[in-house]
Amino acid sequence: MAMANCPVFDNVLSIVSTLVAADAPVPDGLQAFAAPEGTPLPPFQLFAAALRKAAETTLPVLVVQVVLLERLLRRVKAARVPPCVVHRAWLTSLILAEKASQDVAFLNVDFATLCGMQLAQVNAMERAFI
């Protein structure tokens, strides 16, 4: 069952939003998450909410997603990251959490289409994440 109004989701978004710094460099190890120059990005909270709705994200998937995202940021020792990295790391952690938690998960091509990205980009981000 998907989350309708979920305070946990809202709190997670608030915490993740604090990691964003427009002038932050792309940390070593996260180059696969860098967007091409000039790529338009929606506000992070709108992006994350749209993904949550489209993927019908459940609370257990959100918990796995947050753990994966935290491990990634700890691994690269990133305190602040540019917006494109947060968007793409959020997407990739959702993909992996869905695959780990759901019997039937969306395919990478579904997420690529949903986010207006090339499948090769999504696959590269997934490989970089794990």
Residue pairs with C-beta under 8 A, 6 or more apart in sequence:
1 58
2 52
2 53
2 56
2 57
2 58
3 9
3 52
3 57
3 58
3 59
3 62
6 59
6 62
8 59
8 62
9 52
9 57
9 62
12 62
12 66
13 44
13 45
13 48
13 49
16 44
16 48
16 69
16 86
16 90
17 44
17 45
19 73
19 78
19 79
19 80
19 81
19 86
20 44
20 80
20 81
20 82
20 83
20 86
21 80
21 81
21 82
22 82
22 83
23 82
24 80
24 81
24 82
25 82
26 33
26 34
26 81
26 82
26 84
26 85
27 76
27 77
27 78
27 81
27 85
28 76
29 75
29 76
29 128
30 72
30 76
30 78
30 81
30 85
30 89
30 128
31 128
32 124
32 125
32 127
32 128
33 84
33 85
33 88
33 89
33 92
33 125
33 128
34 82
34 84
34 85
34 88
35 41
35 84
35 87
35 88
39 84
41 47
41 83
41 84
41 87
42 50
44 83
44 86
44 87
44 90
47 87
47 90
48 90
51 57
51 90
51 91
51 94
51 111
51 114
51 115
52 62
54 114
55 61
55 94
55 98
55 106
55 111
57 65
57 94
57 98
58 101
60 101
61 94
61 97
61 98
61 101
61 102
62 97
64 96
64 97
64 100
64 101
65 90
65 93
65 94
65 96
65 97
66 93
68 93
68 96
68 97
68 129
69 89
69 90
69 93
72 89
72 93
72 129
73 81
73 89
78 85
81 89
88 125
89 125
89 129
91 111
91 115
91 122
91 125
92 122
92 125
92 126
92 128
92 129
93 129
94 111
95 105
95 106
95 108
95 111
95 122
95 126
96 126
96 129
96 130
98 105
98 106
99 105
108 119
108 122
108 123
108 126
109 119
109 122
111 117
111 122
112 118
112 119
112 121
112 122
115 122
